């Protein structure tokens, strides 16, 4: 099966390459913001829609203006791609998949996209347009020889690290079929409870670094705006955030890959993470307004990374010929006896172990839920109903 697969690597640019990339990031960001303002003004002032082709013509005119001659100093491809990204953002907005496009900031993560005409890929060396030498990339894994690199996205995060993401046309090879089937109940104390009885501890990456992060953020708040010391403090805070994100992503990738390799069928309970996060937020009363504040429960929900975990399971299942089944979020998995099917009318969250009034079986709340999720998933699969629905972990 032909698929799109991205391989992401860290690289270390030379001073000249760093200068070229900084100009490229700035030019792409300027084009995006300039055309976003132009499209917004055209609609509010004249009720006129401006599309991609009109913005492309406007960009060509800008490059001829001496005031914007610096746009010609970088490769034209990333600048043009910024207009395509803007068009996609508006498409998502009009389809109600996302909010109205927002302006890109120079203080966040920077990126530039190069298509095949703007880079040279040869013998595991990558050379971008306007550069004389290839990038010094740390090849942490091998790109298959059959994979065709179609797009390269260069990014710089807030911690000052550079990454190259190579999007390839590749083929996925299905794993050998197995008889394994598992149900997963996601939680906070334990990240995942499996129907086999295994409990996988939550890494709690944010919680482990919360104290150090708070200390660095206090230090940042004391620094004078615009000073070099503030810039250094800001980088230190960004590095902690990067460390947290990398540790979480590493845990999720290892766990999702392991479950995909070991099981043919995986059943999951759907969760509306956005709604759960909103309901977990506390509020502080202030004169004339209510100010939202993240509670401890909300931090734990966001720290868990359930949405990313399910996303990884879905695309890996597609690659390797596995089956993901989503169970209705209102299914009483915790309150149902996995032995006789008796459903308890109500059960507090504090109850972690309970005895079935009908058959007398003693259940661990989470393991019982995972077993019920597996049974429901197998029933859905056997009846031929919708498999791999939108799990709504957004």
Residue, then its C-alpha position, 0 to 999 in steps of 0.5 A: x500500500x502506497x502511503x505518505x511517510x515523514x522522517x524527521x531529523x535534527x541538523x546543525x546549520x553552519x553560520x551561513x546556512x543559519x542566516x539563509x534560513x532566518x531570511x527564509x523563515x522571515x520571508x515566508x512568515x511575511x508573505x503569509x501575514x501580508x496576504x492574510x491581512x489583504x484577504x481579510x481587508x478585502x472581505x470586510x471593506x469590499x465583501x470581495x473574496x480573494x483566492x490563492x491565484x490573486x495572492x500569488x499575483x500580489x506577491x509577484x508585484x511585491x517582489x518588483x517593488x524596491x521596498x520589498x526587494x529582499x523577498x528575492x534574496x531567498x528561494x521563491x518556493x517556501x514563500x509561495x508555499x506559505x500562500x498555499x498554506x494560507x489557502x488551506x487554512x481558509x479552506x479548513x475555516x470555511x469547512x468548519x474544521x478550524x477557526x479563522x486563520x491567525x497571524x504567524x509570530x516571529x517568537x514561535x516555531x518557524x518553518x519553511x517548506x521546500x518542494x522537489x524543485x528547491x532541494x537536491x536529495x542524493x546519497x543521503x545528502x540534502x542541499x537546499x536552494x540558495x545553499x552551497x553545501x548540504x545540511x549537517x543532518x544527524x541520521x538517526x534512522x535510515x530512509x528506505x531506498x525505494x522511498x521518494x522524497x517529495x517535500x522537505x520542511x525545515x523548522x526551528x523550535x523555540x529552543x533553537x533546535x533545527x529539524x528537517x522533515x522529509x515527506x516521502x512516497x513510501x510503501x507500507x508492509x503489513x505485519x504478519x497477522x496475529x490472534x491477539x486482541x486487546x481492550x484499553x481503558x485510558x486513565x490518569x493514575x495509570x496511562x493505560x489499563x489493558x484487558x490482560x490485567x497489565x497496568x502501564x504507569x503514566x510518565x507524568x512528564x509535565x509533573x516531573x518538570x513542573x518545579x524546575x519550569x516554575x523556577x525558570x519562568x519566575x526568573x524569566x518574569x524578572x528579566x527586563x524586556x528586550x535584554x539579552x538576559x531575558x532572551x537567554x532565560x526565554x531559551x531556558x524555558x523553551x528547552x524545558x518545554x521541549x524536553x517535556x514534549x520529547x519525553x511524552x512523544x517518546x513514551x507514546x511512540x514506544x507504547x503504540x508501536x508495541x501494542x500494534x505489533x502484539x495485537x491484531x485488534x485494539x478496542x478503545x473507548x472514545x473520549x471528548x478530551x476537549x470537553x473533559x479539559x474544559x470541565x476540569x478547569x477551575x475559575x477565579x472570580x475577579x471584579x466584573x469577569x471570570x478568569x479561567x485557571x487550570x486545575x490539577x485535574x486539567x493539567x493531568x488530562x493535558x499531560x497524558x496525551x490521549x489524543x496523540x496516542x490514539x492518533x498514533x494507533x490509528x495511522x500505525x494500524x493503517x500502515x501495518x494491517x491492524x484493526x482499531x475499534x472505537x466504543x461509544x463513550x457512554x458505554x458503561x464499561x466501568x459499571x458493567x460486570x465483565x463476568x455476568x453483564x450486570x450493570x450497577x446503577x451508579x458508581x463514584x470515581x473513588x470506588x476502585x474495586x467493587x463486588x458484583x451484586x449478581x454473581x459475586x465477582x470482585x473486580x478491579x474497576x479499571x481492568x473490568x472496564x478494559x475487559x468490557x471495552x474488548x468485548x464490546x469491540x469484538x462484538x462491533x467487529x463481528x456484526x460488521x458495524x463501523x470500525x475505526x470511527x472518528x474517535x473524537x480525541x480532539 
